[in-house]
C-alpha cells in the first residue's frame, strides 16, 4: 500500500470541484421544480419519517419503504435529517458519493501498474462518464452510494483487506436489493479470474443470501407483493422464482428480447465513452457487470437502456476496471492522460444532459414564483395533494398524494392542502384532471381557495 501514494492535489481538487458541481446542479434543478415524486419525493419522505421516529409508510406508493427495494441504508441516512431535515442532504450525499468514485478508480489504476498521469486520466474519465452527471440530475437514488464502494471492494480484495471488503459488501447490499446481482457477479469474477477464493466466496454467498432474503421475505412482508420490478419481466412469470425458473428452462423466451435494435443502441451508448480502452482480451471484469447488464437488456422498460437513469450505474465500475486492465497490459487506442481526458470530454459534451438547464428545466418558469408563494402558505404537516413536480417540496409529512388521473374522486378527509398547477399539471395527470379536482374543491365547503395566480391554485381545509 505504501507504493500507492496519493498526492491530494490535483486529484482531491478535481473530486471536490466535481462534487460541488453535481450538488449545485441537482439543487438548481430542484429549485426549478423539476425534481419529481418518483423518486426524490419517495426517499425524502421515507428518510424524514424515519428521522422523526415515525413508521416510513409512504403514501405515494402505498406501503413501507422497505417494501420498495429493501434499502435499509435509508435508516442511517436519516441521522442527517435529525440534525436538520432538508432534502439538500440527499443532494450532498449523492454528489459526494458519485465524485468519490474517482478515488478508488485512481488507486486501482496505480495498483494495476499505470503511471500517475494515466491514473489521473482514468479518474477523470470516470467523472466525465455521462451517466455520472445524468444520474445526479435524476432525483436521488441510494445506489449511488454503492458506486465508490464497488470499486473500493475490488481494491480491498486485491490488497487483501478482508474487513474493508466485508464492510463494503454489506453496505452495497443495503443500498438496493438488485445490487445482490452485482455482488454475486463480483464473487464469480473474484473467485475464478482474480483467484481471490475467500473474497469471491464471501461475495457469492452474501449476494445470494441477501437476494433471497430481500425478495422472498423483506419486500413481500413490507409491501404485500412481489418486488416492483417483476412486472418488467412479466413475459417470464409473475414472481421472482417463476422468472428465475423460466430463465433456466425456457431460454427461447429470452433470445427475442435480447437481440433488438434498442439493445444495440444501448450497448453503443454504454461503451462509447470508454471504447478506447476496452478489448476482448482484458474484459474479465465485465463478468461482474453481466447480471445487471442482462437484466437491462432483457426488459422492454426503456429507462433501463440509457445513460440518464440509475439502472446502469453498477456496470460502470467494471467497464473502468476492464479499461484499466487493458491499459496495464499495453493496450488501448488512447494511452496518454491528455488523449483520455479529451475523449472523455467529447463524450460528456455529446451525452450529458447539461443542456436541460437552458431548455427543459425552464419550461415551468412562468409559474415558478406563484408556486413558491403557494408553498409558503403550507405551514402545517397536514396531508397534501399536489403534482409530481411539486411533491418533493412537501414530503416532510406523513401523507402526500399525487393529483394524477384517477385522483378526481380521492378521499379529501385525509388532506389539509391541495396545490394544483394547471399549466404544468405533472406526470400522470392532465388539464382535465386538474380542472375536475379544482371544480370539486370549489364545491366542497370544507376547503377554501387560499391562493390563485398564473394557473396555480392552493386550497386549504377550513379549521374546525
Protein Blocks (a to p, Z undefined) as FASTA:
>chain_A
ZZmccdfbfklmmmmmmmmmmmmmmmmmmmnopacfblmlmmmmmmmmmmnopacddfkn
opafklmnopaklmmmmmmmmmogcfklmmmmmmmmmmmmmmmmmmmmmmnopafklmmm
mmmmmmmmmklmmmmmnopafklmmmmmmmmmmmmmmnopaklmmmmmmmmmmmomklmm
mmmmmmmmmmmmnopmklmmmmmmmmmmmmmmmmmmmmmmmnopacfklmmmmmnocbfk
lmmmmmmmmmmlmmmmmmcfklmmmmmmmmmmmmmmgcfklmmmmmmmmmmmmmmmmpmc
lklmcckbmmlmmmmmmmmmmmmmmmmnopajblbfklmmmmmmmmmmmmmcklmmmmmm
mmmmmmmmmmmmmmmmmmbfcdcdddfklmmmmmgcfbdcdddehilmgcfklpcbdcdd
fklnoghiafklmmmmmmmmmmmmkbccfbdcehiacdddddZZ
